[in-house]
Amino acid sequence: MARYDVVVVGGGISGLSLGVRAARAGRQVAVVEKSSRPGGCLYTHRTPSGFWLELGAHTCYNSYESLIELIDALNIRSKVARRIPTKLRFFDGAVLLPGNNLGALIRLLSLRELICAVPRAFGGSKEGQTIAGYYSRIVGPSNFARVLGPLLSAVPSQRADEFPADILFKSRKSRRKDYPRSFTLSGGLTTVVEAMSECPGVTVLRGKGAVRVSHGNGQFSVTLDGGELLQAPLLGLAVPPSEAATLLAAFNPGIATAVSQIREVCVESVGVVVRCEEVKLPVSMFIVPLKGGFHSAVSRDSIPDPARRSFTFHFSAGGRLDERLQIVSRVLGADSRSFEEIVENMTRLPAPTLGHQALIQQIDSQLLGTSLAITGNWFDGLAIEDCVRRSEREWKRLEAL
Ligand SMILES: Cc1cc2nc3c(=O)[nH]c(=O)nc-3n(C[C@H](O)[C@H](O)[C@H](O)COP(=O)(O)OP(=O)(O)OC[C@H]3O[C@@H](n4cnc5c(N)ncnc54)[C@H](O)[C@@H]3O)c2cc1C
């Protein structure tokens, strides 16, 4: 049996940032990660030629103050790389439509419906409303179904119609002006994961899933899938809700019941690498399909490469690779035989519905006074910054016990 001050289950940005916080406060921390690759939704695929592409998260902003504080503390600021601005483009199922950003969006909306919706557009509260309900009222139901709904679903890579309306866009008040407005790191966002994994005091146990947690005599005991046992007085859970509910059921059924009500979806991503001459599309795009079997696609040229380009497409679970590659070929206007590499990944994301915030409040009130921290992208929001902030708050709570 191995003893630590803190055991964290889940080695995505939430778990690692919780682990780093604890280690910076002088604790010995084990971060247990089921996959052989820590990072979860932060997954940079690197090719032998030095080219890289993101299969999950791709962009950080200078409003991500907690993440930036972490980047500074980990001494990797020199690796921060400015992204060239991404242009929003729409794909109609056959071709990429002309126009970028807001101009392209406005061109697609029916003006007549928009004008009819104007009297209802102002003064409505987002509270208690779904995204579909709230935004249909503002732009009109058909405009929402045809254009705005697909756009808002592209952001979380899943159908977002039933999300609570107040969950998607966060206005983060302040910005770190000494950082680029939109950035990544050289070598991709996995560079942050690597730096966190190497933080003194943090031991990342890869390829070892936690299968059982128990609590007794002031200690948590975490059993890993190889039978190994870890013990610590403080525990962090930083796994998707379904996994958290299963682990919690054995030692805190009250919280497990609340957590099990949080829905989640699988996002399946396909990244392709092509030589620049094979694709004629404009650089640095975020593509939203109005029709066409995927949720969104992101091009990697925000950090340009002289020889290669790549594009990552995000799909709902359950499709076939050959069918997905046909879609990718159609959007790129390139034969799939020209793809130098094809990489796949699956991640789980929360799919919050109305009442989500009440569930989170219920979970938080049950956590008060316990030596258990729960963190993840299902608390404050999906963005990396929301995860880091949640972990920061949870660590402060544990540290103060
Ligand atoms: C396609 C995509 C694009 C995105 N783009 C952006 C973006 O550009 N900017 C942004 O800010 N955010 C973006 N996000 C959101 C953000 O990346 C995620 O919300 C965030 O990284 C989630 O981190 P997490 O640690 O909470 O969860 P995860 O990353 O899901 O990590 C959970 C970890 O727990 C592990 N695990 C599960 N069960 C166990 C177990 N029993 N034992 C041990 N380990 C276990 C998993 O293997 C995983 O590594 C994107 C997300 C996706 C999917």
The ligand as an SDF file (V2000), in Angstrom:
LIG
                    3D

 53 58  0  0  0  0  0  0  0  0999 V2000
  -13.4590   18.6080  -28.6330 C   0  0  0  0  0  0  0  0  0  0  0  0
  -13.2890   19.5490  -27.4790 C   0  0  0  0  0  0  0  0  0  0  0  0
  -12.8320   20.8400  -27.7000 C   0  0  0  0  0  0  0  0  0  0  0  0
  -12.6810   21.7170  -26.6350 C   0  0  0  0  0  0  0  0  0  0  0  0
  -12.1520   22.9540  -26.8610 N   0  0  0  0  0  0  0  0  0  0  0  0
  -11.8810   23.7630  -25.8240 C   0  0  0  0  0  0  0  0  0  0  0  0
  -11.1600   24.9720  -26.0250 C   0  0  0  0  0  0  0  0  0  0  0  0
  -10.7220   25.2640  -27.1300 O   0  0  0  0  0  0  0  0  0  0  0  0
  -10.9550   25.7680  -24.9380 N   0  0  0  0  0  0  0  0  0  0  0  0
  -11.4090   25.4560  -23.6930 C   0  0  0  0  0  0  0  0  0  0  0  0
  -11.2110   26.2440  -22.7570 O   0  0  0  0  0  0  0  0  0  0  0  0
  -12.0620   24.2870  -23.4700 N   0  0  0  0  0  0  0  0  0  0  0  0
  -12.2880   23.4310  -24.4960 C   0  0  0  0  0  0  0  0  0  0  0  0
  -12.9070   22.2320  -24.2870 N   0  0  0  0  0  0  0  0  0  0  0  0
  -13.3640   21.8990  -22.9320 C   0  0  0  0  0  0  0  0  0  0  0  0
  -12.2280   21.4150  -22.0080 C   0  0  0  0  0  0  0  0  0  0  0  0
  -11.1640   20.9080  -22.7600 O   0  0  0  0  0  0  0  0  0  0  0  0
  -12.7270   20.3150  -21.0710 C   0  0  0  0  0  0  0  0  0  0  0  0
  -13.9480   20.6670  -20.4720 O   0  0  0  0  0  0  0  0  0  0  0  0
  -11.7030   20.0500  -19.9560 C   0  0  0  0  0  0  0  0  0  0  0  0
  -10.4280   19.8080  -20.5050 O   0  0  0  0  0  0  0  0  0  0  0  0
  -12.1800   18.8710  -19.1260 C   0  0  0  0  0  0  0  0  0  0  0  0
  -11.2080   18.5580  -18.1710 O   0  0  0  0  0  0  0  0  0  0  0  0
  -11.5470   17.5740  -16.9600 P   0  0  0  0  0  0  0  0  0  0  0  0
  -10.2680   17.2830  -16.2780 O   0  0  0  0  0  0  0  0  0  0  0  0
  -12.6510   18.1210  -16.1340 O   0  0  0  0  0  0  0  0  0  0  0  0
  -12.1370   16.2530  -17.6300 O   0  0  0  0  0  0  0  0  0  0  0  0
  -11.4280   15.2420  -18.6100 P   0  0  0  0  0  0  0  0  0  0  0  0
  -10.5160   15.9520  -19.5090 O   0  0  0  0  0  0  0  0  0  0  0  0
  -12.5210   14.4170  -19.1940 O   0  0  0  0  0  0  0  0  0  0  0  0
  -10.5340   14.3530  -17.6520 O   0  0  0  0  0  0  0  0  0  0  0  0
  -11.0500   13.3010  -16.8710 C   0  0  0  0  0  0  0  0  0  0  0  0
   -9.9500   12.2610  -16.7630 C   0  0  0  0  0  0  0  0  0  0  0  0
  -10.3620   11.2410  -15.8510 O   0  0  0  0  0  0  0  0  0  0  0  0
   -9.8850   10.0100  -16.3330 C   0  0  0  0  0  0  0  0  0  0  0  0
  -10.6640    8.9460  -15.6750 N   0  0  0  0  0  0  0  0  0  0  0  0
  -11.9600    8.6150  -15.8780 C   0  0  0  0  0  0  0  0  0  0  0  0
  -12.3040    7.6020  -15.0420 N   0  0  0  0  0  0  0  0  0  0  0  0
  -11.2100    7.3110  -14.2930 C   0  0  0  0  0  0  0  0  0  0  0  0
  -10.9450    6.3720  -13.2540 C   0  0  0  0  0  0  0  0  0  0  0  0
  -11.8790    5.5200  -12.7930 N   0  0  0  0  0  0  0  0  0  0  0  0
   -9.7040    6.3370  -12.7080 N   0  0  0  0  0  0  0  0  0  0  0  0
   -8.7300    7.1800  -13.1530 C   0  0  0  0  0  0  0  0  0  0  0  0
   -8.9280    8.0750  -14.1400 N   0  0  0  0  0  0  0  0  0  0  0  0
  -10.1550    8.1550  -14.7020 C   0  0  0  0  0  0  0  0  0  0  0  0
  -10.1020   10.1080  -17.8330 C   0  0  0  0  0  0  0  0  0  0  0  0
   -9.3070    9.1550  -18.5210 O   0  0  0  0  0  0  0  0  0  0  0  0
   -9.6840   11.5540  -18.1060 C   0  0  0  0  0  0  0  0  0  0  0  0
   -8.3120   11.6480  -18.4050 O   0  0  0  0  0  0  0  0  0  0  0  0
  -13.0270   21.3060  -25.3220 C   0  0  0  0  0  0  0  0  0  0  0  0
  -13.5030   20.0080  -25.0970 C   0  0  0  0  0  0  0  0  0  0  0  0
  -13.6140   19.1250  -26.1590 C   0  0  0  0  0  0  0  0  0  0  0  0
  -14.0560   17.7090  -25.8980 C   0  0  0  0  0  0  0  0  0  0  0  0
  1  2  1  0
  2  3  1  0
  2 52  2  0
  3  4  2  0
  4  5  1  0
  4 50  1  0
  5  6  2  0
  6  7  1  0
  6 13  1  0
  7  8  2  0
  7  9  1  0
  9 10  1  0
 10 11  2  0
 10 12  1  0
 12 13  2  0
 13 14  1  0
 14 15  1  0
 14 50  1  0
 15 16  1  0
 16 17  1  0
 16 18  1  0
 18 19  1  0
 18 20  1  0
 20 21  1  0
 20 22  1  0
 22 23  1  0
 23 24  1  0
 24 25  2  0
 24 26  1  0
 24 27  1  0
 27 28  1  0
 28 29  2  0
 28 30  1  0
 28 31  1  0
 31 32  1  0
 32 33  1  0
 33 34  1  0
 33 48  1  0
 34 35  1  0
 35 36  1  0
 35 46  1  0
 36 37  1  0
 36 45  1  0
 37 38  2  0
 38 39  1  0
 39 40  1  0
 39 45  2  0
 40 41  1  0
 40 42  2  0
 42 43  1  0
 43 44  2  0
 44 45  1  0
 46 47  1  0
 46 48  1  0
 48 49  1  0
 50 51  2  0
 51 52  1  0
 52 53  1  0
M  END
$$$$
